[in-house]
Amino acid sequence: MTVLVLGLIVFLGVHLVPTSAPGRAQLVAKLGAGGYKIGFSVASLIGFVLIVYGMGLARGSAADLQIWQPPVFMRHITFLLMWFSFVLLVAAYVPSHIRDKAKHPMLAAVKIWALAHLLANGDLAGLVLFGSFLAWAVYDRISVKKRGAPGPLGDRHGGFVNDLIVLVVGTALYLAMFMWGHAHLIGIPLTG
């Protein structure tokens, strides 16, 4: 569990830096824009690797207590919520009405992903992982609103064709993860 927590501290800690405009500006002044981006990327990657490795170590270990047993119907709610999460994830990178309505679809996707997985997982490692990401995403959304940060696409807008692209690509990614990806990437099959 220690490696998982360390990974969360590194990954989410790095992602908290942009929430402080003065802190970020100081780092950019010290490291330069390129140095800041490289440092951010390397630290994020290290945190991500620690999270994945730590979750693998924690899952099923003696430290991974089963806090509660989710009812079977929670799986179906999780499946539905995850479709929304994938659509919003795609909307973060495609100018569309969906993106405009969601305002910050990447953060919305992370919040839905984390909530959905909290509903379906009652083990301590899952609660630590998904609870941490949910708390970070809620905090970051509040911060983004205060800072007026527009997100990766800036103020670009798109029309109904892009809405269709977002829905089709989001659905395709969702189905790929549902049918194949979750079993191969996470080690937990969702079908069968």
N, C-alpha and C positions, 0 to 999 in steps of 0.2 A: 504494500500500500504506500510505502514511503516514496518509491520511484514515481508512482502515479501522482502523488501530491506534489513532488518536486517538479514534475513535468507541467502540471497545471499552474504552479507558481511562475515558472519560467514563461510558458506560452501566454497565459492570461496577463501576467505582469508586463510583458512586452506590449501586449495589445491595450494595456491601460495607458501607456505613454502618450498616444495621440489625444487622449481625453484631457490632457493638460497642455493647452496651447503654449504657455510659457516654457514648460519643461521640454516639450518637443522642439521649440525654437532654440533653446539652449543647446540641445544635442545636435541639431542641424548646424548651428554656428560652430560648435566644437569639432564635429566630424565631417562637415560638409554634407550637402544633400545626398550625394552618392554613398558616402560612408554611413550616413544614417540609414539609408535604404538597405545597404548590405548588412549592417549590424542588425537591423530589424529582422531581415530575412533569415540570417544565420541563427539568431536567438530563437526565432519562431520555429525553425526547423528542428533545432535541438529540443525545444519544449515539446513539439509534436512527437518526435521520436521517443522521448521519455514517457509521454502519455500513452502511446501505443504499447511500448514495452512494459510499462508499469501496469497497464490494464491487463495485459496478458499474464503478468506475474500474479496480480491480485485476484483475478477471476478464478474462483474455485479454491482459493487458498484458505487456510484457517482464519486469516484476518478478514476474509470477505463474508461477513455475517449476513444471513438472510433476515433483513429487518421486517419485511412484510411479504406476503405472497399475493401478487397481483391476480385479480380474477381473470379468467380466460377472455372475457369480452373486451378487456383492455387492449389485447392484441389488435382487435379489429379497429378500435379507436386510433391506436398508434399507426396502423397501416393507412388510414384515411388522413390523419394529420401529416404523415410523411409525404403524401402526394402534394399537399399544399406547400410543404417545406421545399420540395424539389422545384416546384413551379416558381416559388419566390427566389430560390437560389439562382435560377436562370434569369429571372426578371432583374436581378441586380446588375446584370451585364448586357441587357438588351433594352434599349429605350422603348417604353411601351406605356399604355394606360395602366397596366397592372403595376408597373414600377412606380408610376406617378401616384397611384392610390395608396400603395404600400409605404411610400416615402423612402424608407430604408429597408428594401426587401431582404438584403443579406442578414441584417440583424433580426428581422422578423423570421427568416428561415431558421436561424440558429435558435431563437426562442422556441419555435414550434418543434424543431428537432429535439431539443433538450426536454421540453415538456412531454412530448410523445414518449420518449425513452424513459422518463421518470415514471410515467403511467405503467409501462410494461416491465420495469425492472425494480425489484425490491431488495436487491443485494447492496451492501455497503459501498462496494467499488462503483457500482452504477449510480448510486445516489450521490457520491462524491463527484464523479465525473460530470454527470448531466446537471446536477444541482449547481456546480461551479460555472458551467457554461451558461446556464439560464441566468444566474445572478449577474455574470459579466455582461451578457447581452442586454439585460434590463438596464443596468448601470450605463452601458455604452449608448443605448438609445436615448436615455435622458441627457447624457453628455452631448451627443450629436445634435439634439434639439437645441440645447443651450448655445452651442458653438455655431449653429447654422451650417454645419458641414453637409455638402450636397451628396456625398457618396462618389463612387468611382466613375459615374457617367456625367457628373456635374449637373448642368441644367438641361441636358438633351432630353427630348421627348420623342415618342414614337406613336404610330397609329395602330389601327386594328390588325394590319398584317403582322406587325411585330407582336401583338397580343397573341395571335395564332402561333407564331414561332415559339414564344415563351411557353404556351400550353403544350405544344407538340414535343418540344425538346425536353421540357420538364417532366412530362409524362413518360417519354422514352427513357430518360435517366432513372426515373422512379421504378419503372418496370424492370430495367436492367439490374438495378440494385436489389429489387425484391426477388427476382427470379434467380439471379446468379451472384451478384456482387456481394451481398451480405454474407453469404456462405463462404465465399472465397477470400474476401478481404477482412471480414470480422471474425469468421470462424463459427458463425451461428446461422444455420439455414433457416429461412423463413417459410419455405414451402416443404410439403411432404410430411 
